[in-house]
């Protein structure tokens, strides 16, 4: 790019952060590919996002030369090698084996966090559930959620502030913690528990064992990404149903509708705001000329509300084409952990609705919305009837 484009918007402005979803809707309608200093080229229209996802030759996922990301930050053919290794962890058999654990953790989180009356849901249920279910899936100890919760909060604060030194420090802290877990598993030898973490240590790729850097990257992607999005998703789902008692009761009475309802609510309000790509050659996208080596930010929270695909983006419908919903991405980088995430969200919502007579918004308790790069809410106050 020879000249910097004129700025189309400021993603970090107070106006945008007051309500990211509404701001992205307005921007998508007037400028579906928009330039800003902080996010560079933001892609907001469904068709443009889908084009980027499906053309990995023009739009590379290798967005960092110094930070290994397996397999999210890889392009073919290397991506396919690691994708084949990872996908079986989320296959039908592992998901069936994990399902009773998932349901038990959901029940325990609800029993510990909700006792009737007014409750702040993010602190009492959403974050604890996300931490405990992730540790259960990884096979990590029951003592880990506290330190991991502290690390996640500091990571989000560093990312939100844009403090690169702080971001690097918390990333190194997480990597060191995972390396210590790997070291402990190796020391146990054949006595190590047969869980996800131990199995990764035994994996081979292209005739060799995975390096520690590769294992740490895989676990970082699964853990750091999962914790924030699952907690955000729980908050979004409960807030949505608390404001709509008739839909809430319908789902109590017809729990078979929950899978489609969860995906639709999270289309309306995305728990994950964005991902990144970089151009490999000059390209025209959404009527804008973009040079080679330019950063793109794919705004899922905008694309999944595109009127040209979904009509009224706020209309809740259970009969939508699930293929149009980009909640878990699309193309070769579609989220491999989608079966796990869907199961976790289904069980926490099934158990929550079964354990309560009503969940209502609390008058006078203003919602605090999360700010970029997080989504959902900082806190969600509800009144629980049991």
C-alpha positions, 0 to 999 in steps of 0.5 A: 500500500503506497498511501495510508487510507483515510480513517473510516472509523475508530474501533476503540472510541467510546461510542463504538465500545458502548455497544459494539454490536450496534456500532458494527451494524451501522458501519457495515451498512455504510462501509463494509470494508473499513480502515482504521489505524488499530484494526487496519482493514475491517471486513464486516459483510457476510459475503466478503468474510466468507470470501476471505475464509475460503481463499487461503491463497490470497488471505493468509492465516499466518499473521505473525512471524514470531508467534506459533499458532497451531493450527489457527495461524497456519496455511495449507499444506502445513495446516492440514497436517496439524488439523488431521492430528487435532480433529480426532480429539473432538470426534464423536467418541471422545465427545460421548466419553466426555458428555457425563463429565460435562453434565456433572460440571454444569450441575456442580457449577449451578449448584455452587453459584445459584441459590435463588434471589439476585445474582451476578451471573458472570462471576457466579456461574459463567466464568467458573463454569468455563474454567472448570469445564476446560480443566476437566477436558484437559485433565488438569487438576482441580486446583488450577481454576483459580490461577487460570482465572487470574491469568485470564483476567490479566490477559484480557486487561493487557489485550484491551489496553494494547500494552504489548509488553504486558501481553507478551508477559502474560503469554509467557506466563501461560506458556511456562505454566503449561510447560510445567504441566508437560514436565510433570506428565513426563516425569510420571511416565507410564503412570501419567493419566490418560487424558488429552494433555498426556495424549498430546505428548504421545502424538507424532506428526510427519514421523516425529514427536510434537515439539513442546512449542507446538503442544503449548500452542495447541493448548494455548489456542484451546484454553485461552480461546475457549475460556473467554468465548464460553464465559461470554456465550453463557452470559449472552444466552442467559441475558437474552432469555432473562429478557424474554420469559416466553422464549425461556419457558418454551425452551424449558418445555421443549429442550430439544429446541435448545441446540438451534436456539443457542446457535441463533442467539449467538448469531444475534450477539457473537461471543467472539468478535473477530479473527485476523488474516493478512493479504498475500497479494493486491486484492479488491474487497468490498470495493476497496483496493488492498495491497499485499501484506495488509492486515485484515480483521474479520468481524464475525459480530458484524457478518453474522448480522448481515441483512442481505443474508439474515433479513432483520438481524435481531429476529430470532428464528429457529428455521434458519439455514445453519450453514449461513451462521458463521458462529464457528467460522467456515472453510478449512479453519472452521473451529475444530472444537465446535462439537465440544463448545456446543456440548458445553453450552447445551448442558449448562443451559439445559441444567440451568433451565431445569434447575430454575422456575424463572430467570429475570432481568433485575430492574435498575441493574444496568448491563455493563457491556464488554469492550473490544476484543472481548464480547458479551457483558462484564456483568449480568444481574438476574433474579433466579426463581427456584 
